[in-house]
């Protein structure tokens, strides 16, 4: 029989310890013959990333030695730090950012000797016995210089520049015969989803590139994931129609393969993203997103027919192809992110690895639903709603739950429908959760994404607030216990909501969020150094607008309790941002707490710090919303409480 207890006070088996001790992250798969590789993060090992290998027969083994940490910091966010060919691994090592070569079962050997250079998006050029990859050079004394380079595998690992001159490059992809190289490039102030160009160059007789030509793209047209089909035709995703759809370039002609109002692409926050792959010259396995839900399908490029594949998965990506099989990372509201092997004949699937084993009774798991709600200007917005759920408890008659609104990062990003214990941690304790896909999010077409242009701190704030109030109107949330939380750009939206729409939320939690936009405009890494040009306006020409959108400048409006979390090694959002906010809120007399974690960067990776931040946030809400915790937690020093 269920016990009657106030929302928020329910005891849950989904503990912070369970999340950090049993949960890993699975990233970036690769295929080499019949073997399948992926990257795995381990909070218990200080957030270390390591390469795992699955071989025929089902054996899974770790490839990289314990003192190696496979991660690149190109663009700071990294991505695609490794590749594999013929049983040899090539990877970037986090500690020194150099490239290494490792034959299976042997010790890694260093390939690149240059200090201050970082490498990502590595591919193997068998014809010339070299690697081709992106290099980010931090030795120039000014802004880092990005190029496409080759790394010699025959001799001493010499590095040679193949393409240079623009601010950014990504996605170098060789045709199967090794005669042509495709790549993406863009310049400040663009982010790659604002607009980039797809180029193709011939590989000359001496290995250098010549006769380069632009295929498609520009300052206001985004291109994603160039790939060569087995018969040498270049395919790519481009949003010429306003949606990221699949196209091909053949004999100088560009052709849409299956136009539809769905997204086959993603914002390129990291290298190596993949939403499709070739089973044959005309048969493409692809995934696409509609209304925040991902689906899997076969695309016949000769007949221009799309055939959906029946699948339990609602979040799909990292598609890579082998002979007779595909590999992807996918999950659903009841299944965490998993490495999946799919037979390309009958589409049967085998789970090779899960981010965590689901040991929690389904009676504690909240099943989300996509919702739409009205927002400012007569427009609509979107979100993923999770009701509170526990098989052990019911709330007292007439009580409505506290609501935790999540503003995702990016801000060009999207909420996921994956089973995440980090959300179930809250719902199993009696919180409702709304993960908002505010205007500016991906998955709803270019027009929806561009709502945020010039309006960061306005559109996202309106949508988060209106989403919360919509659930109040539906009787699904307590008007007096609305909280908002967010990380990075989502942390900024959290602070902006508390400051500029202070009548809505009664508490907030900012994880390494921006509070002063001018500081970010003047002092951040290269990749995002002009990002605010599109989100706010050019700086310093629109300096006044930066001032007006910065929560730190309008604390007279803020009246809700606030907790802040920050890593002391964050290179994207300087720790000074959170400290300034803490000092200002404390001096105003509002309840506020600040936790600074040593050795953490932009996003917490160490088990102890992840656990502490979750429990501290729960403790904070228990104090400001006045509910009893079923078990004691380490206290947090809350000023002015």
Secondary structure by P-SEA (a helix, b strand, c coil): cbbbbccccccccccaaaaaacbbbbcbbbbcccbbbbbbbbccccbbbbbbbbcccbbbbbcccccccccccccccccccccccccbbbbbbccccbbbbbcccbbbbbcccccccccccccccccccbbbbbbbbccccccbbbbbbbbbccccbbbbbcccccccccccccccccccccccccccccccccbbbbbbbbbcccccccccccccccccbbbcbbbbcccbbbbbbbcccccbbbbbbcccccccccccccccccccccccccccccccccbbbbccccccbbbbbcccccccbbbbccccccccccccccccbbbbbcccccccccbbbbccccccccccccccccccccccbbbbbbbbbbccccccccbbbbcbbbccccccccbbbbbbbbbcccccbbbbccccaaaaaaaaabbbbbbcccccccccccccccccccccccaaaaaaaaaaaaaaaaccccccbbbbbbccaaaaaaaaaaccccccccccccccccccaaaaaccccccccccccccccccccaaaaaaaaccccccccccbbbbbbbbcccccccaaaaaaaaaaaaaacccbbbbbbcccccccccaaaaaaaaaaaaaaaaaaacccccccccccccccc
